[in-house]
């Protein structure tokens, strides 16, 4: 007779707990099943990970009642708070990550929901159940959360002790009948009935889902409209279809975004030396162009002398400079050193020179100026 091989106490850091599955009508022979236990150590720790136990290879018919009974009654080691199976644990981790992202990006309460939050609500929306009891795939895992860390450590220690002493544990032994839905043909009868939910329940579920979907569409349209005119890294604006939105607040927002984009690229404008040289050349070219334009304007004004209308202040200043020759056609010029020498200014150059006769207006020009500026008559009389 071949001796029975004993199961190891641990594999790759997991404690091995053998349990006996009771016979069923479809398979009347008992079978040994192995659970693998390890303290829960997720990549992203949560507040419950320190008091949780990770169990691999749970039976396909496992329910929360089975695991509560195992640790609370059969091992008599700890109190279980809740049980999360592989599918519910995945949804919970997704919800935690989304919540943490929302908290980091905006610690205050948000007035508007984002598309990511609403998409998560759509993915986790619950529809009417069509099965009264969930079955798990072979090799599935579960996370058992205890009331505290001491209960978790005591449960793991009790499981190791039971495996070491070869204590016989029958799966589900001691649980009252009717604590969970039956299997077999009754399961499929119940499924066929649950496939046709009541009209009120179906209407409520559809309305709830469509409400979330409507909010999701509004959020997506709002975000698309907000980003439609935002320039990209190269400064280009993507043109999208849709009506033009005339909104003062929207225009202010776009102006602020453009200013931020300019400030962002401002530090890169004069980064290289050749860029500074090109900028200086551009300024010099612009100054030369303006100088030539001013020079042309001065020549045009000289050519059209006598036809330019001056204001009273400018005319009085001019007459102060040529007061020695007012009204005296062909008068003697003022030479340096005499009392009528003036500071002659032209453009940005200033120099002292005698005021010559051709600097004075003619009699016809003088009459026109006196007609335009009557106040000059009194100035002429006093001089």
C-alpha positions in Angstrom: 0.0 0.0 0.0 1.4 3.4 -1.1 1.7 5.7 1.9 -0.3 8.9 1.7 1.8 11.9 0.8 1.5 14.8 3.3 1.0 18.3 2.0 3.6 20.9 2.7 2.9 23.5 5.4 3.9 26.5 3.2 4.6 27.2 -0.5 6.4 30.4 -1.7 5.5 32.2 1.6 1.9 31.1 1.6 0.6 29.0 4.4 -1.3 25.9 3.2 -4.6 25.0 4.9 -6.1 21.6 3.7 -10.0 21.4 3.9 -12.4 18.5 3.1 -15.2 19.2 0.6 -18.3 17.3 1.5 -19.8 14.9 -1.0 -22.7 16.1 -3.2 -25.3 14.1 -5.2 -23.3 14.7 -8.4 -20.0 13.5 -6.8 -20.6 11.3 -3.7 -16.9 11.0 -2.8 -15.2 13.5 -0.4 -12.3 15.5 -1.8 -9.4 17.5 -0.3 -9.0 21.1 -1.2 -6.2 23.4 -0.3 -6.3 27.1 0.6 -3.3 29.3 0.5 -3.1 32.2 3.0 -0.9 35.2 3.2 -1.1 38.7 4.8 -2.5 41.1 2.3 0.3 43.3 0.9 -1.0 45.2 -2.2 1.1 47.5 -4.4 -1.0 50.5 -3.4 -1.7 50.1 0.3 -5.1 51.1 1.7 -6.2 51.6 5.3 -7.5 48.0 5.5 -4.5 46.1 4.1 -2.8 45.8 7.5 -5.7 43.8 8.9 -6.6 41.8 5.8 -5.8 38.2 4.8 -5.2 37.2 1.2 -6.6 33.7 0.3 -5.9 31.9 -3.0 -7.8 29.0 -4.5 -11.1 29.4 -2.8 -13.8 26.8 -3.8 -16.0 27.8 -6.6 -19.1 27.8 -4.4 -17.6 29.9 -1.7 -19.7 32.6 -0.1 -19.0 35.2 2.6 -20.9 33.0 5.0 -18.4 30.2 4.4 -15.3 32.3 5.2 -16.9 33.9 8.3 -17.8 30.4 9.6 -14.3 29.1 8.8 -12.4 31.8 10.8 -15.1 32.5 13.4 -16.3 29.0 14.3 -14.1 26.3 12.9 -10.8 28.0 13.7 -12.2 30.1 16.5 -9.6 32.8 16.0 -10.9 36.2 14.8 -13.9 38.3 13.8 -14.4 39.0 10.1 -15.6 42.4 9.1 -16.2 41.7 5.4 -15.1 39.6 2.5 -14.1 40.8 -1.0 -13.8 38.4 -3.8 -11.7 38.8 -6.9 -14.3 40.8 -9.0 -15.4 43.1 -6.2 -11.8 43.7 -5.1 -10.9 44.8 -8.6 -13.8 47.3 -8.7 -12.9 48.6 -5.2 -9.2 49.2 -6.2 -10.4 51.1 -9.3 -12.7 53.2 -7.1 -9.9 53.9 -4.6 -7.4 55.0 -7.4 -10.0 57.3 -9.0 -10.8 58.8 -5.6 -7.2 59.4 -4.7 -6.6 61.0 -8.1 -9.5 63.4 -7.6 -8.3 64.2 -4.1 -4.8 65.0 -5.2 -5.7 67.1 -8.2 -8.3 69.1 -6.4 -8.5 68.8 -2.6 -11.6 71.1 -2.5 -15.1 70.0 -3.4 -15.5 70.1 -7.1 -18.5 71.9 -8.6 -18.5 70.0 -11.9 -17.9 66.3 -12.4 -15.3 65.1 -14.8 -15.7 62.5 -17.5 -13.5 60.1 -15.6 -15.7 60.1 -12.6 -18.9 59.7 -14.6 -17.3 56.9 -16.7 -16.5 55.1 -13.4 -20.1 55.4 -12.3 -21.3 54.0 -15.6 -18.9 51.1 -15.3 -19.9 50.3 -11.8 -23.7 50.8 -12.3 -25.7 47.8 -11.0 -28.3 46.1 -13.1 -31.0 43.7 -11.9 -29.4 40.5 -10.8 -30.1 37.4 -12.9 -28.4 34.9 -10.5 -29.2 34.5 -6.9 -25.7 33.2 -6.1 -22.4 33.9 -7.6 -20.0 31.1 -8.5 -16.2 31.7 -8.9 -13.7 30.4 -11.3 -11.2 27.8 -10.3 -8.2 29.2 -8.5 -10.0 32.5 -7.6 -8.9 34.5 -4.6 -10.6 36.5 -1.9 -9.6 39.2 0.6 -10.9 38.7 4.2 -10.9 41.9 6.2 -10.9 41.5 10.0 -12.0 43.9 12.6 -8.4 44.6 13.7 -4.8 43.4 13.0 -4.7 41.1 16.0 -7.7 39.1 14.7 -5.9 38.7 11.3 -2.7 37.6 13.0 -4.6 35.2 15.3 -6.5 33.7 12.3 -3.3 33.1 10.3 -1.6 31.5 13.3 -4.6 29.2 13.9 -4.6 28.2 10.2 -0.9 27.3 10.5 -1.5 25.3 13.7 -4.4 23.4 12.1 -2.3 22.5 9.1 0.6 21.4 11.3 -1.6 19.2 13.5 -3.5 17.8 10.6 -6.8 19.0 12.0 -9.7 17.9 9.9 -11.8 20.8 8.7 -15.0 20.1 6.6 -15.9 23.0 4.4 -19.3 24.5 5.5 -19.9 22.0 8.3 -22.2 23.6 10.9 -23.8 26.1 8.7 -27.6 26.0 8.8 -29.5 24.9 5.7 -31.1 27.8 3.9 -28.4 30.4 4.8 -27.6 30.8 1.1 -29.5 29.8 -2.1 -29.4 26.2 -3.3 -27.3 24.9 -6.2 -28.3 22.3 -8.9 -31.5 22.5 -10.8 -33.0 25.0 -8.3 -30.3 27.5 -9.2 -31.3 27.5 -12.9 -35.0 27.7 -12.1 -34.3 30.9 -10.0 -32.1 32.2 -12.9 -34.9 31.8 -15.4 -37.3 33.7 -13.1 -34.8 36.6 -12.4 -34.3 37.1 -16.2 -37.6 38.9 -16.3 -37.5 41.6 -13.5 -40.6 43.6 -12.5 -41.4 46.6 -14.7 -40.9 49.1 -11.8 -37.5 47.8 -11.0 -36.4 47.7 -14.6 -37.7 51.3 -15.2 -35.8 52.6 -12.1 -32.6 50.9 -13.2 -32.8 52.3 -16.8 -33.6 55.8 -15.5 -30.7 55.8 -13.1 -28.3 54.7 -15.8 -29.6 57.2 -18.4 -29.3 60.0 -15.8 -25.6 59.2 -15.3 -25.1 58.9 -19.1 -26.7 62.3 -19.7 -24.3 63.9 -17.1 -21.4 62.1 -18.8 -22.4 63.5 -22.2 -22.7 67.0 -20.8 -19.3 66.8 -19.2 -17.7 65.4 -22.3 -19.2 68.3 -24.4 -18.1 70.8 -21.9 -14.5 69.6 -21.8 -14.4 69.4 -25.6 -15.7 73.0 -25.9 -13.1 74.1 -23.3 -10.2 72.5 -25.1 -11.4 73.3 -28.7 -9.5 76.7 -28.9 -6.6 75.9 -26.6 -3.3 76.1 -28.5 -1.1 73.1 -28.5 2.6 73.0 -27.8 3.4 74.5 -31.2 0.9 77.3 -30.8 -1.7 75.8 -33.3 -5.4 75.8 -32.5 -7.4 72.7 -33.6 -10.5 73.7 -35.6 -13.6 71.7 -34.6 -17.2 71.6 -35.9 -19.9 73.2 -33.9 -21.7 76.5 -33.4 -19.7 79.6 -32.2 -20.2 80.3 -28.5 -20.5 84.0 -27.7 -19.7 84.1 -24.0 -17.8 86.9 -22.3 -16.5 84.5 -19.6 -15.4 82.1 -22.3 -13.5 84.9 -24.1 -11.8 85.9 -20.8 -10.8 82.3 -20.2 -9.3 82.0 -23.7 -7.4 85.2 -23.3 -5.9 83.9 -20.0 -4.9 80.7 -21.7 -3.2 82.6 -24.6 -1.3 84.7 -22.0 -0.2 81.6 -20.2 1.0 80.1 -23.5 2.9 83.3 -24.3 4.5 83.3 -20.8 5.4 79.7 -21.2 7.3 80.3 -24.5 8.7 83.7 -23.4 11.8 82.1 -21.9 12.7 80.3 -25.1 12.7 83.4 -27.4 16.2 84.7 -26.4 17.7 81.4 -25.5 20.3 81.3 -28.3 22.9 84.0 -29.2 21.8 84.2 -32.8 18.3 84.9 -31.7 19.5 88.0 -29.8 21.5 89.1 -32.8 18.5 88.7 -35.1 16.4 90.7 -32.6 18.9 93.5 -32.5 19.1 93.6 -36.3 15.4 93.8 -36.5 15.3 96.7 -34.1 18.0 98.5 -36.1 16.2 98.0 -39.3 13.0 99.3 -37.8 14.8 102.4 -36.5 16.3 103.1 -39.9 12.9 102.7 -41.5 11.4 105.2 -39.1 14.3 107.6 -39.6 13.9 107.5 -43.4 10.2 108.0 -43.0 10.6 111.0 -40.7 13.2 112.5 -43.0 10.8 112.2 -45.9 8.1 113.9 -43.9 10.5 116.8 -43.0 11.4 117.2 -46.7 7.7 117.2 -47.6 7.0 119.9 -44.9 9.8 122.1 -46.2 8.5 121.8 -49.7 5.1 122.7 -48.6 6.2 125.6 -46.3 3.6 128.2 -45.8 0.8 125.7 -46.4 1.1 124.1 -43.0 -1.2 125.3 -40.3 0.4 125.7 -36.9 -1.2 126.0 -33.5 -0.9 129.2 -31.6 1.7 127.8 -29.1 4.0 126.5 -31.9 3.6 129.7 -33.9 4.4 131.9 -30.9 7.6 129.9 -30.2 8.7 130.3 -33.9 8.0 134.0 -33.8 10.1 134.4 -30.6 13.0 132.9 -32.5 12.7 135.3 -35.5 11.4 138.4 -33.7 14.2 140.5 -35.1 12.8 140.2 -38.6 8.9 140.2 -38.2 7.3 142.2 -40.9 10.5 143.4 -42.4 10.9 141.8 -45.8 14.6 141.6 -46.7 15.7 142.7 -43.3 19.3 142.4 -42.2 20.2 139.0 -40.8 21.1 138.4 -37.2 24.7 137.4 -36.8 26.5 135.6 -33.9 27.2 137.8 -31.0 24.3 140.1 -31.6 21.3 140.3 -29.3 19.1 138.5 -31.8 21.2 135.3 -31.9 18.9 132.3 -31.1 19.4 128.6 -30.5 18.3 126.9 -33.8 16.9 123.4 -33.3 16.3 120.9 -35.9 15.4 117.3 -35.1 17.7 115.9 -32.4 20.6 118.2 -33.3 21.0 121.7 -31.6 23.5 124.3 -32.6 23.8 128.1 -32.6 23.9 129.9 -35.9 22.7 133.3 -37.2 19.1 133.5 -38.3 19.2 134.3 -41.9 16.6 136.3 -44.0 15.4 133.2 -45.8 14.4 131.7 -42.4 11.7 134.4 -42.2 8.3 134.2 -43.8 7.5 136.4 -46.7 4.9 139.3 -46.5 2.2 137.1 -48.1 2.9 134.3 -45.7 3.0 136.7 -42.9 -0.5 138.1 -43.7 -1.9 134.6 -43.9 -0.4 133.8 -40.5 -1.7 137.0 -39.0 -5.1 136.1 -40.4 -5.0 132.7 -38.8 -3.6 133.9 -35.5 -5.2 137.2 -34.5 -3.3 137.2 -31.2 -0.1 137.8 -33.2 -1.2 141.3 -34.1 -0.8 142.4 -30.5 2.6 140.7 -30.3 3.7 142.6 -33.4 2.5 145.9 -32.0 4.4 145.4 -28.7 7.6 144.4 -30.5 
